Amino acid sequence: MLQSALLGPMEIRVNGQLRTPSAPMARRVLAVLLTHVDRVAPTELLIDELWGEHPPMRARKTVQTYIYQLRKLLSDDGGSTPDQGLVERHAHGYRLSLGGGRLDLCEFQESLRQGREALGRGQASDGAEALRRGLELWRGAALEDVEMGPVLAAQAAKLENLRLRALEQRIAADLARGLHHSLLEEIRDLTYAHPLHEEFCAQLMMAAERCGQRGEALAAYARLHRAMVEQLGLEPSERLQRLQRGALTGEERRAEAPAGPRARAARPAAAPFQLPAALRDFVGRRGELDRIERAVRGAGSSSGVRIVTVTGGPGVGKTEVALQVAHRLQGDFPDGQLGVRLHGEDGAARHPAETLEGLLTAAGFDRRSLPHRADELAAMFRGWAAARRFLLLLDDAAGSDQVLPLLPAGADNVVIVTSRCRFAELPGAVTSVELGPMPQSEALRLLTQVVGAERAGREPEAAAAVAARCEGMPAAIRAVGSRIAAWPSRGLADFAARLDDERQRLEELSSPHLNVRRYLIQSAGRLPRGAREVLTELSRTEETDVTVAYLARRLHRSAGSIERSVELLADCHMLTPLPRDGRHVLRVAPLFRLALALGTPEQRSEPAPATRDMVLRYSARARPVRRLAPLRGALRGA
């Protein structure tokens, strides 16, 4: 069994025996493979790490030699027989399979996930404990004894940022539990170790103030202010300045108390309307819009809040459909319309506590008067909502756990939730509306609206071909339509021909405002690792009829594990199960398959032409993977 450690000095053990390579270049190759564990590390990435912009003529052959050496080193017998299965050769790189082994990096990431989920549920003690377990895995700086090139240096910096963020969250959770006395020395040391870190300074100021040490809080601010001015030429953030003013006047401690009548009095007279503008030239979705509108207007139909879930795959226009209904019915909600996106720009799910703070601030509460715990924030939000009539749009939800703490009280309130995944555990009157890809007739109408009816009418077949290549993604239709409109003398047939070239299709469908390839890859990146692995393998394999047994062999996983990943992918609209001859076959949309098969320049090295053409040839055929009905159980013998 392989046991590896990267969070500190590199340490590799096989069946308990120390096998850490001593050769510097081999150590770097192994470090890259481990930071990409259970994923393919492109050969070009390894070359970049070892030699940067000046690789030798035989760089690929040299990488193969290092891989051979690692296979021998990591084999069970320690070198006489290279272990081919541990480090697999793929078309464009190498994949180190962890199997039943252990890697401290994976354990840290899992503890981080558990901690964040617990904090999102308002369980500060459980969240702090999970984060503490993960942080205890660190034995020093990541890869501290490995000579690093540009790839590993970037990975080490990313890991250090993750560590500091986990440390911030663990301290915040402990502060919420009232442990400020025991935290004071630890946070003080952190501010000296990281003199420009604003969050550690803020936490020290809060802990010191709560301990009655206002001088300590002011001294912390003074150190940060001096460091930022001298090194960056910047002032501390408004939040830090508020904390300093609070320490000077003694207001910070009063602001910590759960908000009562004083905070409630801070509401503005005007109702909050937060939603972004809806498209004025929206096309189609008439049936879905009518169904959502009927559900939203179902006043008195339930004793609880009314919920409408709008689900569908990436890029089908869920957010815009929700906005169309919300703006159309704005007059039905005199107390406002609140909206929040539940994922950040980096794709990470927002914690309910963070979302609730934003909602309460939009409702008029002073942020300084808000409690810190998610359950207290949720209770405060429900209390505010109970006597009101407003609409809440929760956009791009990850799942029920993220939504439940955000639900308001009051039978007159409505919540519209958009998500890529179906919901099964929401309370009250729930109406579920699923969006598929935009039908071809509506896609053609939208394209015609963007490029102009006269121009589309001159080349109806080419216009239909362009619309079809967008596969029902409204944003892609608008993107390619705007490009067509920018070239008035170029025929639509020329654009249709460009879209026929599968190597360039995703780029042709993109615009300065939408990178289709990156969008689809980021969508897959939000999946759990096991499901992402299955989806990627399905997209990249050259097999025309992939079975669960095949995937289990390729990915070194059990059939049951593959089945669970397949079900999750179907639930998130990444795969479409279709019955055939008493079985189910699964299809991946061609654009998704193209995006994952080819990746981005940052994710892959350029494959050999034969390999690339082979991938593209199969990507157009929306290959199935056999699956017996029902989705779970009968697959095992496939």
matplotlib code that plots the C-alpha trace (Angstrom):
import matplotlib.pyplot as plt

x = [0.0, 1.3, 1.4, 2.5, 3.0, 3.5, 2.3, 5.9, 9.0, 8.1, 7.7, 6.8, 6.2, 5.3, 3.9, 5.4, 8.9, 10.4, 10.8, 11.2, 13.3, 16.6, 17.3, 16.0, 14.4, 12.6, 11.3, 9.9, 8.2, 6.7, 5.5, 3.7, 2.0, 0.9, -0.5, -2.5, -3.3, -6.0, -5.8, -3.7, -0.7, 0.1, 3.6, 4.0, 3.3, 6.1, 8.4, 7.5, 8.3, 11.6, 13.1, 10.7, 10.9, 14.1, 13.6, 16.2, 15.7, 14.9, 12.7, 9.9, 12.2, 13.9, 10.4, 9.8, 13.0, 12.0, 8.6, 10.3, 12.5, 9.5, 7.6, 10.6, 11.0, 7.3, 6.8, 6.1, 9.5, 11.4, 12.8, 13.2, 9.8, 8.4, 4.8, 3.0, -0.4, 0.6, 1.7, -0.4, 0.5, -2.2, -2.4, -1.2, 0.5, 0.7, -1.7, -0.7, -3.5, -3.9, -6.1, -6.4, -3.4, -3.2, -2.1, -2.1, -3.2, -6.4, -7.1, -6.6, -9.0, -11.6, -11.3, -11.6, -14.8, -16.3, -15.4, -16.9, -20.1, -20.5, -19.9, -22.5, -25.0, -24.2, -22.3, -19.3, -17.9, -18.0, -16.7, -13.8, -12.8, -12.8, -10.6, -8.3, -7.9, -6.9, -4.5, -2.8, -1.6, 0.8, 4.3, 5.8, 5.6, 4.2, 7.0, 9.6, 12.5, 11.7, 13.5, 10.6, 10.1, 7.2, 4.5, 5.3, 5.9, 2.4, 1.0, 2.8, 1.5, -2.0, -1.7, -0.4, -3.4, -5.7, -4.0, -4.3, -8.0, -8.6, -6.8, -9.0, -12.2, -11.1, -10.3, -13.6, -15.5, -13.7, -14.4, -18.1, -17.9, -16.6, -13.0, -11.4, -9.3, -7.5, -7.1, -5.4, -1.8, -2.2, -3.7, -1.1, 1.7, -0.1, -0.2, 3.5, 4.1, 1.8, 2.0, -0.1, -2.9, -6.0, -8.2, -5.8, -5.5, -9.4, -9.6, -7.0, -8.8, -12.1, -10.5, -8.6, -11.7, -13.8, -11.1, -11.2, -7.8, -8.6, -4.9, -4.0, -6.7, -5.4, -1.8, -2.7, -4.4, -1.4, 1.0, -1.1, -1.6, 2.2, 3.0, 0.4, 1.4, 5.1, 5.0, 1.9, 1.0, -2.5, -4.8, -6.5, -10.0, -13.1, -13.9, -10.6, -11.1, -14.6, -13.0, -10.4, -13.2, -15.1, -12.1, -11.6, -15.2, -16.0, -18.7, -17.3, -18.4, -21.9, -22.1, -21.5, -24.8, -27.6, -29.6, -32.7, -35.0, -32.0, -30.8, -34.3, -34.8, -32.0, -34.2, -34.7, -38.1, -37.8, -38.2, -35.0, -35.0, -31.7, -32.3, -30.2, -32.0, -33.7, -33.1, -35.6, -35.2, -35.8, -37.0, -39.0, -39.6, -43.3, -44.5, -41.8, -42.4, -46.2, -45.7, -43.3, -45.6, -48.6, -46.6, -45.3, -48.8, -50.4, -51.2, -52.8, -52.2, -49.9, -49.3, -45.5, -43.2, -43.7, -40.6, -40.0, -36.9, -35.6, -33.1, -31.2, -27.7, -25.0, -25.8, -29.5, -30.7, -32.0, -31.1, -32.6, -35.9, -36.1, -35.3, -38.0, -40.7, -39.4, -39.4, -42.7, -44.3, -42.4, -45.6, -46.8, -44.1, -44.3, -41.6, -39.0, -37.1, -33.8, -31.3, -28.0, -25.7, -24.7, -21.3, -18.4, -16.5, -14.0, -16.7, -16.7, -20.1, -20.8, -21.5, -25.1, -23.7, -22.1, -25.2, -27.5, -25.2, -25.6, -29.4, -29.8, -27.6, -29.7, -32.8, -31.4, -29.6, -26.3, -23.7, -21.9, -25.0, -25.4, -24.6, -21.9, -23.5, -25.4, -28.4, -28.8, -28.5, -31.2, -33.5, -33.0, -33.8, -37.0, -38.1, -37.7, -39.5, -42.4, -44.6, -43.6, -44.3, -41.2, -39.5, -36.1, -34.0, -31.3, -29.2, -26.9, -27.5, -25.2, -27.9, -30.5, -28.0, -27.1, -30.7, -32.4, -30.9, -31.9, -35.6, -37.7, -40.9, -44.3, -46.8, -46.8, -43.1, -41.8, -38.3, -37.1, -34.0, -31.9, -29.6, -27.9, -29.0, -32.5, -33.8, -35.4, -35.5, -37.1, -40.1, -43.4, -45.1, -42.4, -42.9, -40.1, -39.4, -36.7, -35.1, -33.6, -31.6, -33.4, -35.5, -34.1, -37.0, -36.5, -32.7, -33.2, -35.6, -33.0, -30.2, -32.5, -33.2, -29.5, -28.3, -31.4, -34.3, -33.2, -29.7, -31.0, -33.7, -31.1, -29.4, -32.0, -30.1, -26.9, -28.7, -30.3, -26.9, -25.4, -28.2, -28.0, -24.3, -25.0, -26.9, -29.5, -27.2, -28.8, -25.5, -23.6, -26.3, -26.0, -22.2, -21.9, -24.8, -22.9, -19.8, -21.9, -23.5, -20.0, -19.1, -22.0, -20.3, -19.5, -22.1, -23.7, -22.5, -18.9, -19.7, -21.5, -18.4, -16.3, -18.5, -18.3, -14.6, -14.8, -11.3, -12.4, -16.1, -15.9, -13.7, -16.1, -19.0, -17.2, -17.1, -15.2, -18.0, -18.3, -15.6, -17.7, -14.9, -13.8, -17.4, -18.1, -14.8, -15.5, -19.0, -17.5, -14.9, -17.6, -18.5, -17.1, -13.9, -15.3, -18.1, -15.7, -13.4, -16.2, -17.3, -13.8, -13.1, -16.3, -15.4, -11.8, -12.1, -11.8, -14.3, -17.6, -19.6, -18.4, -19.7, -19.5, -17.2, -14.9, -14.9, -14.3, -11.2, -10.0, -10.4, -9.5, -12.8, -15.6, -18.7, -20.8, -18.7, -19.0, -22.8, -23.1, -21.1, -23.2, -26.4, -25.0, -24.1, -27.6, -29.1, -26.9, -27.9, -24.4, -25.6, -28.9, -30.1, -32.1, -33.9, -33.0, -33.9, -34.6, -31.5, -30.3, -27.6, -26.0, -25.1, -22.9, -23.7, -21.3, -20.1, -19.5, -17.6, -15.5, -14.6, -13.5, -11.8, -9.6, -9.5, -7.9, -4.3, -3.7, -4.9, -3.4, -0.5, -1.3, -2.0, -0.5, -2.6, -3.7, -4.9, -6.6, -8.4, -9.5, -11.0, -12.8, -14.1, -15.8, -16.9, -19.4, -21.2, -22.5, -21.5, -23.5, -22.4, -24.5, -26.5, -29.1, -32.4, -32.8, -29.9, -28.5, -27.9, -28.2, -25.1, -22.7, -22.6, -22.5]
y = [0.0, 3.4, 6.1, 9.5, 12.9, 16.2, 18.7, 19.1, 17.2, 14.6, 11.1, 8.0, 4.6, 1.3, -1.3, 0.6, 0.8, 4.2, 4.7, 8.4, 9.0, 10.8, 12.0, 15.6, 15.2, 12.0, 13.7, 16.5, 14.1, 12.2, 15.4, 16.5, 13.0, 13.2, 16.7, 15.3, 11.9, 9.9, 12.4, 12.4, 14.7, 15.8, 15.1, 18.7, 19.7, 17.4, 18.9, 22.4, 21.5, 19.9, 22.3, 25.3, 27.0, 25.3, 21.5, 19.3, 17.6, 14.2, 15.6, 13.1, 10.2, 11.5, 11.8, 8.1, 7.2, 8.9, 7.2, 3.8, 4.5, 5.5, 2.4, 0.3, 2.3, 2.1, -1.6, -4.0, -5.7, -2.4, -2.4, -5.8, -5.6, -2.2, -1.7, -0.7, -0.3, 2.3, 4.9, 4.4, 5.7, 7.7, 9.2, 12.6, 11.9, 9.7, 9.0, 7.9, 5.8, 6.0, 3.0, 2.0, 4.1, 7.3, 10.8, 13.6, 16.1, 14.2, 13.8, 17.5, 18.3, 15.9, 17.4, 20.9, 19.8, 18.3, 21.4, 23.8, 21.7, 21.6, 25.4, 25.9, 24.0, 26.2, 23.4, 25.5, 22.8, 20.0, 22.4, 23.6, 20.0, 18.8, 21.8, 21.1, 17.5, 18.7, 21.3, 18.8, 16.9, 19.8, 19.1, 22.2, 24.0, 21.9, 20.1, 22.0, 19.7, 19.4, 21.6, 23.2, 24.4, 26.6, 24.0, 22.8, 26.3, 27.3, 24.1, 24.9, 28.5, 27.2, 24.7, 27.4, 29.6, 26.7, 26.1, 29.8, 29.8, 26.7, 28.3, 31.5, 29.4, 27.3, 30.4, 32.0, 28.9, 28.9, 32.6, 31.9, 29.3, 31.9, 30.6, 34.0, 33.7, 30.5, 31.9, 35.2, 34.0, 31.9, 34.7, 37.1, 34.8, 34.6, 38.3, 38.5, 35.6, 37.2, 41.0, 41.8, 39.3, 41.4, 38.5, 37.4, 41.0, 41.3, 38.1, 39.3, 42.6, 40.8, 38.3, 41.0, 43.2, 40.4, 39.7, 43.4, 44.1, 47.1, 48.1, 44.8, 45.3, 48.8, 47.7, 45.0, 47.5, 49.8, 47.1, 46.1, 49.8, 50.5, 47.3, 48.0, 51.6, 50.9, 47.8, 48.2, 51.9, 50.9, 51.5, 48.6, 47.7, 49.4, 46.4, 46.8, 50.5, 49.9, 47.4, 50.1, 52.7, 50.1, 49.4, 53.2, 53.7, 50.3, 49.6, 46.4, 44.3, 45.7, 44.9, 41.2, 40.7, 39.0, 41.7, 42.8, 45.8, 48.2, 46.3, 45.8, 49.5, 49.9, 48.7, 51.2, 52.4, 51.3, 47.6, 46.0, 45.0, 43.3, 41.2, 41.9, 43.1, 40.5, 40.2, 42.2, 40.0, 36.7, 33.9, 30.8, 28.6, 29.6, 26.4, 26.6, 30.3, 29.7, 26.8, 28.8, 31.8, 29.7, 28.2, 31.7, 33.1, 30.2, 32.4, 30.6, 27.2, 26.2, 27.1, 27.4, 29.2, 28.3, 26.9, 26.6, 24.7, 25.3, 22.6, 21.7, 21.1, 23.8, 26.6, 25.9, 29.3, 28.5, 31.9, 33.9, 31.9, 32.7, 36.3, 36.6, 35.4, 37.5, 40.7, 40.0, 39.6, 42.3, 44.1, 41.0, 41.4, 44.8, 44.0, 43.4, 40.8, 39.5, 37.5, 35.8, 33.5, 30.5, 29.9, 32.3, 33.3, 30.5, 27.9, 27.3, 27.0, 29.9, 29.1, 29.8, 32.1, 34.3, 34.3, 35.1, 38.0, 39.4, 39.0, 40.6, 43.5, 44.0, 43.9, 46.9, 45.4, 46.8, 44.1, 45.0, 44.0, 40.6, 37.4, 35.1, 31.7, 30.4, 29.2, 32.6, 34.3, 32.0, 32.6, 36.4, 36.1, 34.0, 36.6, 39.4, 37.5, 36.2, 39.4, 40.2, 39.3, 39.1, 36.8, 35.3, 34.0, 31.5, 31.1, 28.1, 26.1, 23.1, 21.1, 21.0, 21.5, 24.9, 26.0, 24.8, 27.4, 30.2, 29.5, 32.3, 32.0, 33.2, 31.7, 34.8, 34.5, 32.6, 31.1, 30.3, 28.0, 27.3, 24.4, 21.8, 19.0, 17.8, 18.4, 15.8, 17.2, 20.7, 21.3, 22.9, 23.3, 22.6, 22.9, 21.3, 22.6, 21.0, 22.8, 20.8, 22.3, 25.0, 23.3, 23.8, 26.0, 28.4, 28.3, 29.4, 32.1, 33.4, 33.3, 35.1, 37.8, 38.4, 38.4, 39.9, 38.3, 39.5, 38.0, 34.7, 34.5, 34.7, 31.5, 29.5, 26.2, 27.7, 29.5, 26.3, 24.5, 27.3, 27.1, 23.3, 23.4, 25.5, 22.4, 24.4, 26.7, 30.2, 31.9, 30.1, 31.2, 34.8, 34.6, 33.2, 35.4, 38.5, 37.4, 36.9, 40.3, 41.8, 40.6, 41.8, 40.7, 37.2, 34.5, 32.3, 29.3, 30.3, 30.3, 27.0, 25.5, 26.8, 25.1, 21.8, 21.7, 20.0, 21.1, 24.8, 24.5, 25.5, 28.5, 29.6, 29.4, 31.7, 35.4, 37.9, 37.4, 33.6, 30.9, 27.8, 25.4, 26.8, 27.1, 23.4, 22.3, 24.4, 22.9, 19.4, 20.6, 21.3, 17.6, 15.2, 13.7, 10.3, 11.6, 13.9, 11.1, 9.0, 11.9, 12.6, 9.0, 8.7, 11.8, 10.8, 7.0, 5.7, 2.9, 3.2, 1.2, 1.8, -0.4, 0.1, -2.9, -1.2, 2.0, 0.0, -1.6, 1.7, 3.7, 0.9, 1.3, -1.0, -1.4, 0.0, 3.1, 3.7, 3.2, 5.8, 8.3, 7.6, 8.2, 11.5, 12.6, 11.8, 13.7, 16.7, 16.6, 15.7, 12.4, 11.4, 7.9, 6.4, 3.1, 0.7, -3.0, -3.3, -1.5, 2.1, 3.7, 7.0, 9.8, 12.8, 15.9, 16.4, 19.9, 18.5, 15.6, 17.9, 20.2, 17.4, 15.4, 18.2, 20.3, 23.7, 24.7, 25.0, 21.4, 19.5, 19.2, 19.2, 15.5, 13.9, 14.5, 10.9, 10.9, 14.2, 13.2, 9.9, 11.8, 14.2, 11.5, 9.8, 13.0, 13.8, 10.5, 11.0, 7.5, 5.5, 3.6, 0.5, 0.4, -2.1, -0.9, 0.1, 2.6, 0.8, -2.9, -4.4, -2.6, -4.9, -7.5, -5.1]
z = [0.0, -1.0, 1.8, 0.7, 2.4, 0.7, 3.5, 4.8, 3.7, 1.1, 2.5, 0.5, 2.0, 0.4, 2.7, 5.6, 4.0, 3.3, -0.5, -0.9, -4.0, -3.5, -7.1, -7.4, -10.8, -9.9, -6.7, -8.8, -11.2, -8.3, -6.6, -9.8, -10.1, -6.4, -6.7, -9.7, -7.9, -9.7, -12.6, -15.7, -15.3, -18.9, -20.2, -21.2, -17.6, -16.4, -19.0, -17.9, -14.3, -15.0, -17.6, -17.9, -21.3, -22.4, -22.5, -24.0, -27.4, -25.7, -23.0, -23.5, -23.5, -20.3, -18.6, -19.6, -17.9, -14.7, -14.8, -15.2, -12.2, -10.1, -11.1, -9.9, -6.7, -5.8, -6.6, -3.8, -4.1, -4.2, -7.7, -9.3, -11.0, -12.1, -11.1, -14.3, -12.7, -10.1, -12.6, -15.8, -19.2, -20.9, -24.4, -23.2, -19.8, -16.7, -13.9, -10.4, -8.9, -5.2, -5.0, -1.3, -0.4, 1.6, 0.7, 3.3, 0.7, 0.0, 3.7, 4.2, 1.4, 2.8, 6.3, 4.7, 2.9, 6.1, 8.1, 5.7, 5.4, 9.1, 9.4, 6.7, 8.8, 11.8, 13.6, 14.7, 17.1, 14.5, 11.8, 13.9, 14.8, 11.2, 10.2, 13.1, 12.0, 8.5, 9.8, 12.0, 8.9, 8.0, 9.2, 7.6, 4.3, 1.4, -0.4, 1.6, 0.8, -2.9, -5.4, -7.3, -10.8, -11.9, -11.7, -8.2, -7.0, -8.1, -6.4, -3.2, -3.2, -3.8, -0.9, 1.4, 0.6, 1.3, 4.7, 5.7, 4.6, 6.7, 9.6, 9.3, 9.3, 12.2, 14.3, 13.2, 14.4, 17.7, 18.2, 17.5, 20.3, 22.7, 23.0, 22.6, 25.7, 24.5, 21.0, 21.8, 21.9, 18.7, 16.7, 18.0, 16.7, 13.3, 12.9, 13.4, 11.0, 8.4, 9.0, 5.9, 6.6, 7.3, 8.4, 11.2, 12.3, 12.4, 14.4, 16.9, 17.3, 18.0, 20.4, 22.3, 22.5, 23.9, 26.5, 27.5, 26.0, 23.9, 23.8, 22.2, 19.6, 18.8, 18.7, 16.2, 13.9, 14.2, 13.1, 10.1, 9.1, 9.2, 7.2, 4.5, 4.1, 4.0, 1.8, -0.3, -0.1, 0.9, 3.8, 5.7, 4.5, 5.7, 7.9, 9.8, 10.1, 11.6, 14.1, 15.1, 15.6, 17.7, 19.8, 20.4, 21.4, 22.9, 20.4, 19.0, 22.0, 21.9, 18.2, 18.9, 20.7, 18.7, 17.0, 18.7, 18.4, 17.9, 14.9, 13.5, 13.6, 11.1, 8.2, 5.4, 4.5, 0.9, 0.0, -1.4, -5.1, -5.8, -8.9, -12.0, -15.1, -17.3, -21.0, -23.0, -26.1, -24.3, -26.6, -26.0, -22.8, -22.8, -21.1, -18.4, -17.7, -17.4, -15.0, -12.8, -12.8, -11.7, -8.8, -7.7, -7.8, -5.9, -2.9, 0.1, -1.5, 1.4, 5.0, 4.4, 2.0, -1.7, -3.4, -7.2, -8.3, -11.8, -12.7, -15.8, -17.2, -17.5, -19.9, -20.6, -19.2, -15.8, -14.3, -17.1, -16.9, -13.2, -13.8, -16.5, -14.0, -11.1, -13.1, -14.6, -11.1, -9.3, -8.4, -6.5, -3.9, -2.2, 0.4, -2.3, -4.3, -3.0, -5.0, -4.3, -6.3, -4.2, -5.9, -6.0, -9.1, -8.3, -8.4, -4.6, -2.9, -0.5, 3.1, 4.3, 7.0, 4.4, 2.3, 5.3, 6.2, 2.7, 2.8, 6.2, 5.1, 2.0, 4.2, 6.2, 9.1, 10.2, 9.5, 12.7, 14.7, 13.1, 15.1, 13.8, 14.0, 10.9, 13.0, 14.7, 11.3, 9.9, 12.8, 12.4, 8.7, 9.3, 11.9, 9.4, 6.7, 8.7, 8.3, 4.8, 1.2, -0.9, -3.5, -2.9, -5.8, -4.9, -8.0, -8.8, -5.6, -4.9, -3.0, -0.3, 2.5, 1.1, 0.6, 3.8, 6.1, 3.7, 3.5, 5.0, 7.0, 5.9, 3.5, 1.4, 0.5, -2.6, -3.1, -6.6, -6.6, -9.7, -9.7, -11.9, -9.6, -8.6, -5.1, -2.9, 0.6, 0.5, 2.8, 2.0, -1.4, -4.0, -7.7, -9.8, -13.3, -15.4, -18.4, -21.2, -24.1, -26.0, -28.8, -32.3, -33.4, -30.5, -31.0, -34.6, -33.5, -31.0, -33.6, -36.1, -33.5, -32.9, -36.5, -38.1, -39.9, -43.4, -43.1, -41.6, -44.3, -47.1, -45.8, -43.9, -44.1, -42.8, -40.0, -39.0, -39.0, -36.8, -34.3, -34.2, -33.4, -30.3, -28.8, -27.1, -25.1, -25.3, -24.2, -27.0, -29.6, -28.5, -28.6, -32.1, -33.2, -32.0, -33.9, -37.1, -36.7, -36.4, -39.9, -42.2, -45.4, -44.4, -45.2, -42.5, -44.5, -43.6, -39.9, -40.3, -41.9, -39.1, -36.6, -38.4, -37.5, -34.1, -33.2, -33.3, -32.5, -28.9, -29.7, -32.5, -30.1, -27.6, -27.2, -25.0, -22.4, -22.7, -23.0, -23.7, -23.2, -19.9, -18.7, -19.4, -17.8, -14.7, -14.5, -14.4, -11.9, -9.4, -9.3, -6.7, -7.8, -8.5, -10.7, -12.5, -13.1, -14.7, -16.9, -18.0, -18.9, -20.8, -22.8, -23.6, -24.2, -27.7, -26.9, -28.7, -26.2, -22.7, -19.9, -16.1, -16.0, -18.4, -16.4, -13.2, -14.8, -16.3, -13.1, -10.6, -8.8, -7.8, -10.0, -7.2, -6.9, -10.7, -10.5, -7.8, -9.9, -12.9, -10.9, -9.6, -13.1, -14.4, -11.4, -12.3, -16.0, -17.1, -18.6, -20.1, -19.4, -22.4, -22.3, -25.0, -25.3, -21.6, -20.6, -20.1, -22.2, -21.1, -23.4, -22.9, -24.8, -27.7, -26.5, -23.1, -24.6, -26.7, -23.8, -21.5, -24.2, -25.2, -22.0, -21.9, -22.6, -18.9, -18.3, -21.1, -23.5, -27.2, -28.1, -31.2, -34.3, -34.6, -31.0, -31.3, -34.5, -32.9, -29.9, -32.2, -34.4, -31.5, -29.8, -32.5, -32.0, -28.5, -27.5, -25.0, -22.0, -21.5, -18.3, -17.3, -15.7, -13.0, -12.7, -9.6, -9.3, -12.7, -13.9, -12.0, -14.7, -17.6]

ax = plt.figure().add_subplot(projection="3d")
ax.plot(x, y, z, "-o")
ax.set_aspect("equal")
plt.show()
